[in-house]
Amino acid sequence: MSLMLWFSLLLICVLGAMSPGPSLAVVLRQTVSNGRGHGIAAGCAHALGVGLWAMATVWGLGLLVSRHETLYQILTWLGAAYLVWLGFNALRHASAPGLQAEQGARDSLWQAARSGALISLLNPKLAVFFTALFSQFVTADQTLSDQLLMVATATVVDGLWYSLVALLFSQSHLLAWLRRHLKRVEQLTGVVLIGLAVRVVVP
């Protein structure tokens, strides 16, 4: 793969990672509620999920998902159900009496990583995205190293972006303000996640 072609792939992956959605909401919630490490764990696990979708697309599985309505719908509904579950959890935490960030992390690092991974693995739109993206770069005689480079680029870009989000929002002055308004942050996160779930299932 030429350097110019790789730069084109890199730019598209950056723009795709930066687009707002449920993944951003999950990483922000983990950062604000549990700390920088949890936000980074969620972001890196999300990137691994993205990498799996990218790899599956290179092997043709992404095309299978995007072309089979039933399989796509099943994954879509599973993803929407997970978003609703996360949203209700956030609202439940927000309604807890005397909610304070100083009570300590409610989630373990494993739970934070699991939430990040599931939000990407249960998102069939990633299959469609990578099918459309990689179709511009895949050739019949493409080497394995080129395919691995494409997968690695998508994975690393996603992980770096969400780690940067966690680092930015864990700055002491910003994090202190957000934690003072933790209930409102949880309420907003819950509403956003449930709203995104409705948007997913309603055409």
C-alpha positions in Angstrom: 0.0 0.0 0.0 1.4 3.4 -1.0 1.9 6.1 1.6 -0.7 8.4 -0.1 -3.2 5.6 -0.1 -2.5 4.9 3.6 -2.9 8.6 4.5 -6.4 8.5 2.8 -7.3 5.5 4.9 -6.0 7.2 8.0 -8.0 10.3 7.4 -11.3 8.4 6.9 -10.6 6.4 10.1 -9.9 9.5 12.1 -13.2 11.2 10.9 -15.1 8.0 11.6 -13.7 7.7 15.1 -14.5 11.4 15.9 -18.1 11.2 14.8 -20.3 11.5 18.0 -22.4 8.5 19.0 -23.1 6.0 21.8 -19.4 5.1 22.1 -18.5 8.6 23.0 -21.3 8.7 25.7 -20.0 5.4 27.2 -16.4 6.6 27.4 -17.4 9.9 28.9 -19.6 8.3 31.5 -16.8 5.9 32.6 -14.4 8.9 32.8 -16.6 11.2 34.8 -18.1 8.5 37.1 -15.1 6.3 37.7 -11.9 8.1 36.5 -9.4 8.4 33.8 -8.3 4.8 33.9 -11.8 3.5 33.4 -12.4 5.9 30.5 -9.2 4.7 28.8 -10.1 1.1 29.5 -13.5 1.6 27.8 -11.9 3.4 24.9 -9.2 0.7 24.3 -11.7 -2.1 24.6 -13.9 -0.3 22.1 -11.0 -0.1 19.7 -10.5 -3.9 20.0 -14.1 -4.3 19.0 -13.6 -2.0 16.1 -10.5 -4.1 15.1 -12.6 -7.3 15.1 -15.2 -5.7 12.8 -12.4 -4.4 10.6 -10.8 -7.9 10.4 -14.1 -9.6 9.8 -14.8 -7.1 7.0 -11.4 -7.9 5.3 -12.4 -11.6 5.5 -15.8 -10.9 4.0 -17.9 -11.3 7.1 -18.8 -7.7 7.2 -20.3 -8.0 3.7 -22.4 -10.9 4.9 -23.8 -8.9 7.8 -24.5 -5.8 5.6 -26.3 -7.9 2.9 -28.4 -10.1 5.1 -31.3 -8.2 6.5 -32.2 -10.7 9.3 -28.6 -10.9 10.7 -28.3 -7.1 10.5 -31.6 -6.6 12.3 -30.7 -9.1 15.1 -27.4 -7.3 15.8 -29.2 -3.9 15.6 -31.8 -4.9 18.2 -29.2 -6.4 20.5 -27.2 -3.2 20.2 -30.3 -1.1 20.9 -31.2 -3.2 23.9 -27.7 -2.8 25.3 -28.0 1.0 24.9 -31.3 1.0 26.8 -29.8 -1.1 29.5 -26.9 1.4 29.8 -29.3 4.3 29.8 -31.5 3.0 32.5 -28.4 2.2 34.6 -27.2 5.8 34.3 -30.7 7.1 35.2 -30.8 4.7 38.2 -27.5 5.9 39.5 -28.6 9.5 39.0 -31.7 8.9 41.1 -29.7 7.4 44.0 -29.9 9.6 47.1 -26.7 11.5 48.0 -24.9 10.4 44.8 -21.3 11.6 45.1 -18.3 10.9 42.9 -16.2 10.5 46.1 -18.1 7.3 46.9 -15.5 5.5 44.8 -15.6 3.7 41.5 -18.8 1.8 41.0 -17.4 -0.1 38.1 -14.2 -2.2 38.0 -11.7 -1.7 35.1 -13.1 -5.0 33.7 -16.6 -3.7 33.7 -15.5 -0.4 32.0 -13.6 -2.4 29.4 -16.6 -4.7 28.8 -18.9 -1.7 28.3 -16.6 -0.3 25.7 -16.2 -3.6 23.9 -19.9 -4.4 23.8 -20.8 -0.9 22.5 -18.7 -1.6 19.4 -19.3 -5.3 19.0 -23.1 -4.8 19.0 -23.0 -2.1 16.4 -23.6 -3.6 13.0 -23.2 -0.2 11.4 -19.4 -0.7 11.8 -19.7 -3.7 9.4 -21.4 -1.4 6.9 -18.8 1.4 7.5 -15.8 -0.9 7.0 -17.4 -2.6 4.0 -17.8 0.7 2.3 -14.4 1.9 3.5 -12.3 -1.1 2.7 -13.9 -1.6 -0.7 -12.0 1.5 -1.8 -8.6 -0.1 -0.7 -9.0 -3.8 -1.1 -7.6 -5.3 -4.4 -7.6 -8.9 -5.7 -3.8 -9.2 -5.3 -3.6 -7.5 -1.9 -1.0 -8.9 0.5 -1.7 -10.1 4.0 0.5 -7.3 5.3 -1.6 -4.7 3.6 -4.8 -6.2 5.1 -3.2 -6.2 8.6 -2.1 -2.6 8.1 -5.7 -1.6 7.3 -7.1 -3.4 10.4 -4.3 -2.0 12.6 -4.9 1.6 11.4 -8.6 1.4 12.2 -7.9 -0.1 15.6 -5.1 2.2 16.7 -6.9 5.4 15.5 -10.1 4.4 17.5 -8.1 3.6 20.6 -6.1 6.8 20.5 -9.1 9.0 19.9 -11.1 7.6 22.9 -8.0 7.6 25.1 -7.6 11.3 24.2 -11.2 11.9 25.1 -10.7 10.3 28.5 -7.5 12.3 29.1 -9.1 15.6 28.1 -12.2 15.1 30.3 -10.2 13.9 33.2 -8.3 17.2 33.6 -8.7 18.2 37.2 -10.6 21.5 36.7 -13.0 20.0 34.2 -13.5 16.7 36.0 -14.1 18.6 39.3 -16.9 20.6 37.7 -18.4 17.5 36.0 -18.3 15.6 39.3 -20.0 18.4 41.1 -22.8 18.0 38.6 -22.6 14.2 38.5 -26.4 13.6 38.8 -27.1 15.8 35.8 -24.3 14.1 33.9 -25.8 10.7 34.6 -29.3 12.0 33.7 -28.1 13.4 30.5 -26.1 10.3 29.6 -29.1 8.1 30.3 -31.4 10.2 28.2 -28.9 10.3 25.3 -28.2 6.6 25.4 -31.9 5.7 25.4 -32.5 8.3 22.6 -29.8 6.7 20.5 -31.4 3.3 21.0 -34.7 4.6 19.8 -33.0 6.2 16.8 -31.4 2.9 16.0 -34.6 0.9 15.9 -36.9 3.6 14.4 -36.3 4.2 10.7 
